[in-house]
Amino acid sequence: MAFHVLVIDDEEELARSLAEYLESFSMTVDTLSSPERWRVQLSGREYDAILLDIRMPEITGIELIQQIRAEHWQTPIIMVSGYASVDNIVRCMKFGALNFFEKPLDLARLREELLRLKTVRSRNENATLTDSIVTENARMREILRIVEKTARTDATVLITGESGTGKEMIANSLHYSSERRDRPFVKLNCAAIPDNLMESEMFGYEPGAFTDARQRKLGKFEVADGGSLFLDEIAELSMGMQAKLLRVLNDQQFERLGGHEPIRPNVRIIAATNRDLAREVAERRFREDLYYRLAVITVEVPALRDRREDIIPLAQHFLSHYSRAYHREVRHLDDEVRGRFLAHDWPGNVRELKNAIERAVIFCEDDTLGSTCLPAQYREVHPIEVSDLSTTYDSLSRELILDALRRTNGHKQHAADLLNVHRKTLYNRMKKLGIQT
């Protein structure tokens, strides 16, 4: 979960310098030097914090904070100014500023303020994360039990599974269910960083370490001190970086590039991959010693096609979420959509389902999401017929239940989805009718 910051300041050079500094702490920063364009900038975007200068030529920060607050009242706004009069501070706080920083900025203090906001936001979103993971699948429920127990320890965890299955959500749950929840949760996508930059990204560097190293940069290990470091797509690391990572994990210390001072961070490592690491080891593409160092606890997240009983509950969950997000009144999935979703194999897993629902909600004009709202590829899926199976308990005949079981190869949860009833309702009716499978 990236932390997005918007810097509104007509001094472009200062804004860019501030952005570079904050980005070194895993924040995503946009800058806006024309404050009158703030509505365009915020249109369709949600920021976790806005840094706003008071003195600007087109409009004052005092005027601007009132305008932004009227439309984005939940977004924290921090005011910055070289004119820190008592009157300015009082007026800013009156109109909803969270804090006030005087120029020249105390960067360390500003960083701590933003990291605190990031931690609070993440804790609010993830405090009951394992409870918010939507599942009816026995295997997934067992995974959540493992996550709950493992979170109480500092054991290294390797999360495996296809892309889009929810590996990052499991990683979030591990951190925010642990005693480290109030400390940083730093994420590094190993597939997104070129190999020649990976070492400095992980371990940081000192000024003069290489040509463009003008100031000290903290690496992800150092930023995560006291918290957790999530190494996503770990299998994409080169063999050379694997060796360096292994050394740090074994020695529990490292040095910044160009530095000589050993740094000993207290970091819990969580890694994830969509590859079969055991096979990667066998084919000599991944170090065996690093594999065993990472896989103290292994969590394998199943593909959505292997837990079809979760398809409809997840779809309903995303439907509620995006209906609120886009101010729509879409509350239901019609039977044809349910049938198409149950028949689809979801190669992109939960992420694909989430994206499909988001797109459908945007185009849906009714309170019920129908097939015409779906992207074209889902309208081509031959649906399992469910419209005639949406029945009450008393109308669940032996023939209807047997037909649903036949269509789902005897899987009772899938049959319950087809019948549009809770699985316990189906089990009770089967017991009463003497149906055994």
Order of alpha helices (4+ residues) and beta strands (2+ residues): beta-alpha-beta-alpha-beta-alpha-beta-alpha-beta-alpha-alpha-alpha-beta-alpha-beta-alpha-beta-beta-alpha-beta-alpha-beta-alpha-alpha-beta-alpha-beta-alpha-alpha-beta-alpha-alpha-alpha-alpha
